[in-house]
Amino acid sequence: MVVIPPAGDDWLGLTLDPLPTEAASVWAATPRSGAVVCFLGVVRDHAEGRDGVTALTYEAYEEQAVVRLRELAGETRRRWPAVERLVLLHRLGDLPLSEASVLVVASTPHRAEAFEAARFAIDTLKETVPIWKQEHHAGGTEWSSHAAPVRPVREARLV
């Protein structure tokens, strides 16, 4: 699963490799885009109700996750037609503390739309794409207790 920039304007995927944060930000900048907003989610040392997290493992229903990423890109563009380029990339596998796990980048002509589109994209990705995380901590290993049922992208709410 090598992550390389696409020929089109949506860079979507799952990967075992480190996320190409700098390359994605550079790729997202176009002559028309005056704003490039990047959200990078990283592995932290705690979860809700649990301190001492030492690492995470991400798993996905990969075939359906790719379908949902495409749907999410389409819905983001439907709601914010000004989006020039959009990046939705998620890591899989074992990740240590401070390692990047998810990358969302949105470029638009103006900053308001870029912030709104990126916020919608990360929130909706977390709620609609079938990716699960397992938390490793001193007491053992458990699946995240705050997972919600995966729902359709079109049902996403604006925050």
C-alpha positions in Angstrom: 0.0 0.0 0.0 2.3 2.8 -1.2 0.7 6.2 -1.0 1.4 8.4 -4.0 -0.3 11.5 -5.3 -3.1 10.8 -7.8 -3.6 12.2 -11.3 -7.0 13.8 -10.1 -7.8 16.2 -7.3 -8.6 13.7 -4.5 -5.8 11.9 -2.8 -7.5 9.1 -0.8 -6.2 5.9 0.8 -5.1 3.6 3.5 -1.5 2.8 4.1 0.9 0.9 6.4 3.6 3.6 5.5 4.1 6.9 7.3 1.8 9.6 6.1 3.3 12.0 3.5 2.3 15.2 5.3 4.6 17.6 3.6 4.1 16.1 0.2 0.3 16.2 0.6 0.4 19.9 1.7 2.5 20.8 -1.3 0.3 18.7 -3.7 -2.8 20.4 -2.3 -1.6 23.9 -3.1 -2.9 25.0 -6.5 -2.7 28.4 -8.4 -6.3 29.1 -7.3 -6.0 28.0 -3.7 -5.2 30.8 -1.3 -5.7 28.4 1.7 -4.4 25.0 2.5 -5.6 23.5 5.8 -4.0 20.4 7.2 -5.3 18.3 10.0 -2.9 15.6 11.3 -4.2 13.2 14.0 -1.4 11.6 16.1 -1.3 8.8 18.6 -1.5 10.2 22.2 -0.7 8.6 25.6 -4.3 8.5 26.8 -7.9 7.8 25.7 -11.2 8.7 27.3 -11.2 7.0 30.6 -7.7 5.5 30.2 -4.2 6.9 30.9 -1.0 5.2 30.0 -1.8 4.3 26.4 1.5 3.2 24.8 0.5 2.5 21.2 -2.4 2.0 18.9 -3.2 -0.6 16.2 -5.6 0.4 13.4 -7.5 -2.1 11.3 -10.0 -1.5 8.5 -12.6 -3.2 6.4 -10.4 -2.0 3.5 -12.6 -2.5 0.5 -15.5 -0.6 2.2 -13.2 2.0 3.7 -12.0 3.0 0.2 -15.6 3.3 -1.0 -16.5 5.4 2.0 -13.4 7.7 1.5 -14.6 8.3 -2.1 -18.1 9.0 -0.8 -16.7 11.4 1.8 -14.7 13.3 -0.9 -17.8 13.6 -3.0 -19.9 14.9 -0.1 -17.2 17.3 0.9 -17.1 18.7 -2.6 -20.9 18.9 -2.8 -21.0 20.9 0.4 -17.9 23.1 -0.5 -17.7 23.3 -4.3 -14.7 25.6 -3.9 -12.5 22.8 -2.7 -9.5 22.6 -5.1 -7.8 19.5 -3.7 -8.6 17.1 -0.9 -6.5 14.6 0.9 -8.0 11.8 3.1 -5.3 9.3 4.2 -5.3 6.9 7.2 -2.6 4.7 8.6 -3.2 1.0 9.4 -1.1 -1.3 11.6 0.8 -0.6 14.8 1.6 3.0 15.6 3.8 4.2 18.5 3.1 7.4 20.5 3.3 10.7 18.5 3.0 8.8 15.2 0.6 10.4 12.6 -2.5 8.2 12.1 -4.8 10.3 9.9 -4.2 13.2 7.5 -6.8 15.5 6.0 -5.8 18.4 3.8 -8.3 20.7 2.0 -7.3 23.6 -0.3 -9.7 26.3 -1.4 -9.5 29.9 -2.7 -10.3 31.3 0.8 -9.5 30.1 4.4 -13.1 29.8 5.7 -14.1 27.1 3.2 -10.8 25.3 3.7 -11.2 25.2 7.5 -14.9 24.1 7.2 -14.2 21.4 4.6 -11.3 20.0 6.6 -13.3 19.9 9.8 -16.2 18.2 8.1 -13.9 15.7 6.4 -12.1 14.6 9.6 -15.2 14.4 11.7 -17.1 12.5 9.0 -14.2 10.2 8.3 -14.2 9.2 12.0 -17.9 8.5 11.9 -18.4 6.8 8.5 -15.2 5.0 7.5 -14.9 1.4 8.9 -11.5 1.9 10.7 -11.1 0.6 14.2 -8.4 1.2 16.8 -7.0 -1.1 19.4 -5.4 0.7 22.4 -2.3 -0.8 24.0 -1.6 0.1 27.7 0.0 -1.2 30.8 -3.0 -3.3 31.7 -3.2 -5.0 28.3 -4.9 -4.4 24.9 -8.4 -3.4 24.3 -10.5 -2.1 21.4 -11.4 1.6 21.8 -14.5 1.8 23.9 -15.8 5.0 22.1 -16.3 3.5 18.7 -19.7 4.3 17.2 -21.6 2.3 14.6 -20.5 3.2 11.1 -23.1 5.3 9.3 -23.7 6.6 5.7 -21.7 9.6 4.7 -24.8 11.5 3.5 -26.1 11.5 7.1 -23.1 13.5 8.3 -23.9 16.7 10.2 -22.2 20.0 10.1 -20.5 20.8 13.4 
